[in-house]
């Protein structure tokens, strides 16, 4: 589940990442091997901040006489390896679809000098502070979703991607309802484990949401001749994972945990009032990519996708009927 509702949306790095800072003080052999041929890395400096990883900027020079910069992200352990692999595959798919919107991923792998340390290497872009332009960002994002249709025609992703330290279920699914339900169930399970034996209220909320609210809100989009097209999404697109390139003034998105999903899921992080990229961005986006039918369920779907417990409780009250009852009422 998302962070506490008391959080104001400002990134807070008051806890040191598990991976030691020593691993961004030198350029590992395998990192250098990941750099494109003809380019030699010679300098590394810490750059940026992350909840889970260490991040740095690498300076390099090429045989062509040009200077180059790369962004390095470093993680630790088996989960860290999965994170780097998932993010690399996410960024690769996003860049292939919309290269102007996404920094090019270069390589991922494991340190030669430390087998438990893993890395992701991307092009470096110097980003401006502040929100992306509402005039360009929603339009480019809608274009990404329009172009990024699942190559399999199914929902899911080739590898597991991670929301923070939590792996998402990448299983290919025929329907959006099944795909979303698999991943929602994972979130509920982690939350119940965190709460311990006292989670009876959450357990009942889980049962009602999974058996009634999810079918009621998602199944209408895939019935009566309607279908949801699986589209490539970033997967965790809030203001901390987007910026504007200083050199080109074009928005860039990064730190992706992609899957082929319902495109409206992309707007879930924009719903909480604490987020700076909020409803105005939703309104701008749907001017370029209209909501799915039935459109009257759009706000309910957005609340469901946001996975905020207070919203889920409200949805239980707001949608008291089952899908079957809703379907009967339509006829």
Secondary structure, DSSP 8 states (H G I E B T S, - for coil): ----TT--S-----S--SS-GGGGSS--HHHHHHS-TTEEEEEEEE-S--SSSEEEEEEEEETTS-EEEEEEEEEEHHHHHHHHHHHHHHHHHHHHH-TTTB--EEEEEE-SS-TTEEEEEEE---EESS---TTTHHHHHHHHHHH-B-TTSSBB-SS--EETTEE-----BSSHHHHHHHHHHHHHHHHHHHHGGG-HHHHHHHHHIIIIIHHHHHGGGGSTT-----EEE-SS-SGGGEEEETTT--EEE-S---EEE-GGGGGGGG-STT-SS-HHHHHHHTTTS---SSGGGHHHHHHHHHT-HHHHHHHHHH--S-HHHHHHHH-
